[in-house]
Amino acid sequence: MWIRQIHRWLSMAFTLAVIANIVALTLQVQANWIGLLAFVPLIPLLATGLYLFALPYVGRRSGASSEARS
């Protein structure tokens, strides 16, 4: 499933952005864009995560309604 693959790649990008932020904080680099860098993959990561979370519940509901009709 391509949504799951996108979610995995976004999680890796988010992890790298958080690591870069931690490194910048320990080196005391004054670059605010590094702190905001983690938000770039976080928003689509949230969207794909919510979709993947809801997927089993939506599938179960549509499957149950089609069985009731039979």
C-alpha positions as CSV (number, residue, x, y, z in Angstrom):
1,M,0.0,0.0,0.0
2,W,1.5,3.3,-1.1
3,I,0.1,5.4,1.8
4,R,2.0,3.1,4.3
5,Q,5.2,3.5,2.3
6,I,4.8,7.3,2.3
7,H,4.1,7.3,6.0
8,R,7.3,5.3,6.6
9,W,9.5,7.7,4.6
10,L,7.9,10.7,6.3
11,S,8.6,9.2,9.7
12,M,12.3,8.8,8.7
13,A,12.4,12.4,7.5
14,F,10.8,13.6,10.7
15,T,13.3,11.6,12.8
16,L,16.2,13.1,10.9
17,A,14.8,16.6,11.4
18,V,14.5,16.1,15.1
19,I,18.0,14.8,15.3
20,A,19.3,17.8,13.4
21,N,17.4,20.0,15.8
22,I,19.0,18.3,18.8
23,V,22.4,18.6,17.3
24,A,21.8,22.3,16.6
25,L,20.7,22.8,20.2
26,T,23.8,21.1,21.7
27,L,26.1,23.1,19.4
28,Q,24.1,26.3,20.3
29,V,23.5,27.2,16.7
30,Q,21.1,30.2,16.4
31,A,19.1,29.0,13.4
32,N,15.4,29.0,14.0
33,W,14.7,27.3,10.6
34,I,16.3,24.1,12.0
35,G,13.7,24.0,14.7
36,L,10.9,24.6,12.2
37,L,12.3,21.9,9.9
38,A,10.6,19.1,11.9
39,F,7.1,20.6,11.1
40,V,7.5,20.0,7.3
41,P,7.1,16.2,7.4
42,L,5.0,16.3,10.6
43,I,1.8,17.6,9.0
44,P,1.6,15.0,6.2
45,L,2.8,12.4,8.7
46,L,-0.2,13.3,10.9
47,A,-2.6,13.0,7.9
48,T,-1.3,9.6,6.7
49,G,-1.2,8.4,10.3
50,L,-4.8,9.3,10.9
51,Y,-5.8,7.6,7.6
52,L,-4.0,4.4,8.5
53,F,-5.5,4.5,12.0
54,A,-9.1,4.8,10.7
55,L,-8.6,2.4,7.8
56,P,-9.5,-0.8,9.8
57,Y,-12.6,0.8,11.3
58,V,-14.0,2.1,8.0
59,G,-13.3,-1.3,6.4
60,R,-15.1,-3.1,9.2
61,R,-18.1,-0.9,9.1
62,S,-18.6,-1.2,5.3
63,G,-18.0,-5.0,5.5
64,A,-20.7,-5.3,8.2
65,S,-23.2,-3.3,6.3
66,S,-22.8,-5.4,3.2
67,E,-23.2,-8.6,5.2
68,A,-26.4,-7.3,6.7
69,R,-27.9,-6.6,3.3
70,S,-27.3,-10.2,2.1
